[in-house]
Every structure is written in C-alpha cells, then in structure tokens.
Amino acid sequence: MLAKTKKEKAIKDSRIHDKDTGSPEVQVTLLTKRIDELTKHLKKNKKDKHSRRGLLSMVADRRRHLSYLAKKDPKRYKALIKKLDIKK
C-alpha cells in the first residue's frame, strides 16, 4: 500500500494535465511503485504466497497497460519506459 504522499507525488510527476489520474502513464507509475514496495516485502517474507500472487497480478496489469500505450502512442510509451527504467 502506497502512502498518500508517495501516491500524490507519483501522480504529480507522471500526469499529462492537472486533473489527470487515469491515464496509462499514471496507472503504470502507480503500479510500478506498488510492485517495488511489494518486492521489498517479499524479499523479507519469502513464504508469503498470497502477496506473491498479488504481485504477479500487478505485473500482468502493468504489462497490459504498457502494451496498450505502445499500440496507441509509441512516443509516450518509450518516454515512460525510459522515465521509470522498466526493462521490457
């Protein structure tokens, strides 16, 4: 779970316009932050299978958002991949 301040900062950094909360860039950014936090948790708690399943679900969701963005606007996709340092 992201803290409110971290979530607001992530949205502020990746939004397209002032009231943007649902664009693919924002969604991928939030998913990436949550994936990072959950990965740290799973390194400490190796037997937490329920959280691991949630992590896999988030990774799949992020992949779907990225493939959508790659089809719709390749320039935005490449910029987002570079900004978040996601290896595809």
C-alpha positions as CSV (number, residue, x, y, z in Angstrom):
1,M,0.0,0.0,0.0
2,L,1.4,3.3,-1.0
3,A,1.4,6.2,1.4
4,K,-0.8,9.1,0.4
5,T,2.1,11.5,0.0
6,K,4.1,9.0,-2.2
7,K,1.0,8.4,-4.3
8,E,0.3,12.1,-4.8
9,K,3.9,12.7,-5.8
10,A,3.9,9.8,-8.3
11,I,0.7,11.1,-9.8
12,K,2.1,14.7,-9.9
13,D,5.3,13.5,-11.7
14,S,3.6,11.5,-14.4
15,R,0.3,13.2,-15.2
16,I,-0.5,14.7,-18.5
17,H,-2.7,17.6,-17.3
18,D,-3.7,19.0,-13.9
19,K,-6.6,16.7,-13.2
20,D,-5.2,13.5,-14.7
21,T,-5.5,10.4,-12.5
22,G,-6.4,7.7,-15.0
23,S,-4.0,8.0,-18.0
24,P,-1.9,4.9,-18.8
25,E,1.2,6.8,-17.6
26,V,-0.2,7.5,-14.2
27,Q,-1.5,3.9,-13.8
28,V,1.8,2.4,-14.8
29,T,3.7,4.7,-12.5
30,L,1.5,3.7,-9.5
31,L,1.7,0.0,-10.4
32,T,5.5,0.3,-10.6
33,K,5.7,1.9,-7.2
34,R,3.4,-0.7,-5.7
35,I,5.4,-3.5,-7.4
36,D,8.7,-2.1,-5.9
37,E,7.3,-2.0,-2.4
38,L,5.8,-5.5,-2.6
39,T,9.1,-6.8,-4.0
40,K,10.9,-5.5,-0.9
41,H,8.3,-7.1,1.3
42,L,8.7,-10.5,-0.4
43,K,12.4,-10.4,-0.1
44,K,11.9,-10.4,3.7
45,N,8.9,-12.7,3.8
46,K,9.7,-15.5,1.3
47,K,6.7,-17.7,2.3
48,D,4.1,-15.0,1.8
49,K,2.4,-16.8,-1.2
50,H,-0.7,-14.6,-1.1
51,S,1.3,-11.4,-1.6
52,R,3.3,-13.1,-4.4
53,R,0.1,-13.8,-6.2
54,G,-0.9,-10.2,-5.9
55,L,2.5,-9.1,-7.2
56,L,2.1,-11.3,-10.3
57,S,-1.4,-9.8,-10.9
58,M,0.1,-6.3,-10.7
59,V,2.9,-7.1,-13.1
60,A,0.4,-8.6,-15.6
61,D,-1.8,-5.5,-15.3
62,R,1.2,-3.2,-15.8
63,R,2.2,-5.2,-18.9
64,R,-1.4,-4.8,-20.3
65,H,-1.3,-1.0,-19.8
66,L,2.2,-0.8,-21.4
67,S,1.1,-2.8,-24.4
68,Y,-2.0,-0.6,-24.8
69,L,0.2,2.5,-24.7
70,A,2.7,1.0,-27.1
71,K,-0.1,0.5,-29.7
72,K,-1.7,3.9,-29.1
73,D,1.3,6.2,-28.9
74,P,4.8,4.7,-29.2
75,K,6.5,8.0,-28.3
76,R,4.7,8.2,-24.9
77,Y,5.5,4.5,-24.4
78,K,9.2,5.0,-24.9
79,A,9.3,8.1,-22.8
80,L,7.5,6.3,-19.9
81,I,9.8,3.2,-20.2
82,K,12.8,5.4,-20.0
83,K,11.5,7.6,-17.2
84,L,10.6,4.6,-15.0
85,D,13.6,2.5,-16.0
86,I,11.4,-0.6,-16.9
87,K,13.2,-3.3,-18.7
88,K,10.9,-4.8,-21.4
